[in-house]
Amino acid sequence: MTRLAVTGAGGRMGREVIEAASEREDVEVVLAVNRSDVDAVAGVAVEDAADFASLLAERDPDVVVDFTGPESSLDYVAACAETGVAAVVGTTGFDEDGEAALDDASESVPLLKASNFARGVAAFRQAVREAVGSLPGYDIEVMETHHNAKRDAPSGTANSILDDIEEVRGDLTHRTHGREGDQPREEGEVGVHARRAGDITGQHEVLVAGNHELLELTHRAESRGVFAEGALDAAVWLDDRDTGRYDFFDVLN
């Protein structure tokens, strides 16, 4: 059984991870922390995140699962590196310095970071790469839709999809975020659109158009539970791995 610590236990994903773990036999949540006071989640007491480093040493989890924000996530990952605990990071929105800090931590502990833990998204990204690579010269637009409290725009998943597209299509050199006024499409651009509304879990769409034809690829997550289950699969997989940086494709492969 993999022993887990969960950060951001009072947040949307932290709660989902703890609740999903309570239904599985291969994981056990031995520590949950939050930066503000919250009640127990699925029978797991939530403790003060200020004590995270000392609690890691005391509870001795195998893996930390983190879905918080870039600043707090880096603090948690630093504590993992200091105490030798592996980390699964689902937080998005890191800048270059943040990504470098994650790389540094992965030299001390196994660290798996992914922008999305849905198995369907992994298949979606592979399908997008194949479609885009098969249709050179076609115009491409990427749209993502999330709930109204989503902070980073575009989403981490959308940015991963854009990275995939640009890797396959070297002629695409810049991203245009929304359009306003007189703005015809420019050569080499990928259109990017972020929508925020209601309690939508997550939807990503890629439109490929040219030669009088249109191809649309869509992934829609109906529940945050799919992300929680994927993160737990990643934690079990990461347990006892060598130090280094991994992603969700490593788990699936």
C-alpha positions in Angstrom: 0.0 0.0 0.0 1.3 3.5 -0.9 1.2 6.0 1.9 0.1 9.4 0.8 0.2 13.0 1.9 -2.3 15.4 0.2 -1.8 19.1 0.1 -4.5 21.7 -0.4 -7.0 19.3 1.2 -9.6 22.0 1.4 -9.5 22.7 -2.3 -11.5 21.1 -5.1 -8.9 18.6 -6.2 -7.4 18.0 -2.8 -10.8 16.8 -1.6 -11.3 14.7 -4.7 -8.0 13.0 -4.2 -8.7 12.1 -0.5 -12.2 10.9 -1.3 -11.0 8.8 -4.2 -8.2 7.3 -2.1 -10.8 6.3 0.6 -12.4 4.0 -2.0 -9.1 2.2 -3.0 -7.2 -0.6 -1.4 -3.8 0.3 -2.8 -3.4 3.7 -1.2 -3.8 5.3 2.3 -3.8 9.0 3.1 -1.7 9.4 6.2 -1.4 13.2 6.1 -3.6 16.0 4.7 -2.7 19.7 5.1 -4.3 23.0 4.1 -3.3 26.6 4.6 -6.7 27.5 6.2 -8.8 25.6 8.7 -11.1 23.0 7.2 -13.0 20.0 8.5 -11.9 16.4 8.0 -12.3 15.0 4.5 -13.5 11.4 4.1 -12.5 10.8 7.7 -9.0 12.2 7.3 -8.1 15.1 9.7 -6.7 18.1 7.9 -3.7 19.8 9.6 -1.9 23.1 9.3 0.2 23.4 6.2 2.6 25.6 8.2 3.8 22.3 9.9 4.1 20.4 6.6 7.9 19.7 6.8 7.8 18.4 10.3 4.6 16.4 9.6 6.3 14.8 6.6 9.1 13.6 8.8 6.7 12.4 11.5 4.2 10.5 9.2 6.7 9.2 6.7 4.5 9.1 3.6 5.7 7.5 0.4 4.3 10.2 -2.0 2.9 13.7 -1.7 0.0 14.6 -4.1 -0.2 18.3 -4.8 -2.9 20.3 -6.5 -2.5 23.8 -5.1 -1.0 26.9 -6.6 2.5 27.6 -8.1 3.9 29.4 -5.0 2.6 27.0 -2.4 3.4 24.0 -4.6 7.1 25.0 -4.8 7.2 25.2 -1.0 5.7 21.7 -0.7 8.0 20.3 -3.3 11.0 21.8 -1.5 10.0 20.1 1.7 9.7 16.8 -0.2 13.2 17.2 -1.5 14.5 17.9 1.9 12.8 14.9 3.5 13.2 12.4 0.6 9.5 12.1 -0.2 8.4 11.6 -3.8 5.9 14.1 -5.3 3.1 14.0 -7.8 2.4 17.6 -8.9 -0.9 18.5 -10.7 -0.5 22.2 -10.1 -0.2 24.3 -13.2 0.8 27.9 -14.0 4.5 27.6 -13.2 6.8 30.2 -14.8 10.3 29.3 -16.0 11.9 29.7 -12.6 9.2 27.5 -11.1 9.8 24.8 -13.7 13.6 25.0 -12.9 12.9 24.6 -9.2 10.9 21.4 -10.0 13.8 20.2 -12.1 16.1 20.8 -9.1 13.9 18.9 -6.7 13.7 16.0 -9.1 17.5 15.5 -8.6 16.7 14.6 -5.0 13.4 12.7 -5.2 11.2 11.2 -7.9 8.9 13.9 -9.2 6.0 13.5 -11.6 4.3 16.6 -13.0 1.4 16.6 -15.4 -1.0 19.2 -16.6 -3.8 16.7 -16.7 -4.2 13.2 -15.2 -7.2 12.0 -17.3 -6.3 9.0 -19.4 -8.6 10.3 -22.1 -6.6 13.5 -22.3 -3.5 11.5 -23.0 -5.2 9.7 -25.8 -6.6 13.1 -27.0 -3.2 14.6 -27.2 -1.9 11.7 -29.2 -4.8 12.0 -31.6 -4.2 15.8 -32.0 -0.5 15.2 -32.8 -1.4 12.6 -35.4 -4.1 14.8 -37.0 -2.0 18.0 -37.0 1.0 16.1 -38.5 -1.2 14.6 -41.2 -2.6 18.0 -42.3 0.3 20.3 -43.0 -0.7 23.9 -43.8 -4.1 23.7 -42.2 -5.2 26.4 -39.8 -5.4 25.4 -36.1 -7.5 26.9 -33.2 -7.4 25.7 -29.6 -10.2 26.4 -27.2 -10.5 25.4 -23.5 -13.4 25.9 -21.1 -13.3 25.6 -17.3 -15.2 26.7 -14.2 -15.4 30.3 -13.2 -12.8 29.9 -10.4 -10.0 28.6 -12.7 -7.0 30.9 -12.3 -4.5 30.2 -15.0 -5.5 31.0 -18.6 -4.9 29.2 -20.9 -5.1 26.1 -18.8 -2.0 23.9 -18.2 -3.6 21.2 -20.4 -4.2 23.7 -23.2 -0.6 24.8 -23.0 0.5 21.2 -23.2 -1.7 20.7 -26.3 -0.2 23.8 -27.9 3.3 22.5 -27.2 2.4 19.2 -28.9 1.0 21.1 -31.9 4.1 23.3 -32.3 6.4 20.4 -32.0 4.6 18.6 -34.9 4.1 21.8 -36.9 7.4 23.7 -37.0 5.8 26.4 -39.2 3.6 27.6 -36.4 5.6 30.2 -34.6 3.2 32.2 -32.4 0.0 32.0 -30.4 -2.8 34.6 -30.8 -4.9 34.8 -27.6 -8.4 35.8 -28.6 -9.1 38.3 -31.3 -10.5 41.8 -31.3 -11.1 44.5 -34.0 -9.4 44.2 -37.4 -7.3 41.1 -36.9 -7.2 38.7 -39.9 -5.4 35.4 -39.4 -1.6 35.7 -39.7 0.7 33.1 -41.2 2.2 30.9 -38.6 -0.3 31.6 -35.8 -2.3 29.3 -33.6 -5.5 30.8 -32.2 -6.0 30.2 -28.4 -9.3 30.9 -26.6 -10.0 30.5 -22.8 -13.6 30.5 -21.5 -14.6 30.5 -17.8 -18.2 29.8 -16.8 -20.2 28.0 -14.1 -18.9 24.8 -12.6 -17.6 23.2 -15.9 -14.9 20.6 -15.0 -12.9 20.9 -18.2 -13.3 20.8 -21.9 -10.6 21.1 -24.6 -11.1 21.5 -28.3 -8.8 21.6 -31.3 -10.1 22.8 -34.7 -8.1 22.0 -37.8 -9.4 23.6 -41.0 -8.2 23.9 -44.6 -8.8 22.6 -48.2 -12.6 23.2 -47.8 -12.8 20.8 -44.8 -13.0 21.0 -41.0 -11.8 18.5 -38.4 -12.8 19.0 -34.7 -11.3 17.0 -31.8 -12.9 17.4 -28.3 -12.2 16.0 -24.8 -14.7 16.7 -22.1 -14.2 15.7 -18.4 -17.5 15.1 -16.7 -16.1 14.8 -13.2 -12.9 15.8 -11.3 -12.8 12.2 -10.1 -11.0 11.2 -13.4 -8.2 13.6 -12.5 -8.0 12.3 -8.9 -7.9 8.6 -10.0 -5.2 9.4 -12.5 -3.1 11.2 -9.8 -3.5 8.2 -7.5 -2.4 5.9 -10.3 0.6 8.1 -10.8 1.4 8.1 -7.0 1.3 4.3 -6.9 3.5 4.1 -10.0 6.0 6.7 -8.6 6.5 4.9 -5.3 10.0 3.5 -5.1 11.1 4.9 -8.5 14.5 6.3 -9.0 15.1 10.1 -8.6 14.2 12.1 -11.7 11.4 13.9 -13.4 8.5 12.0 -14.9 5.1 12.7 -16.6 1.8 11.0 -16.9 2.7 9.4 -20.2 5.4 7.4 -18.3 2.6 5.9 -16.1 0.4 5.0 -19.1 3.2 3.5 -21.0 
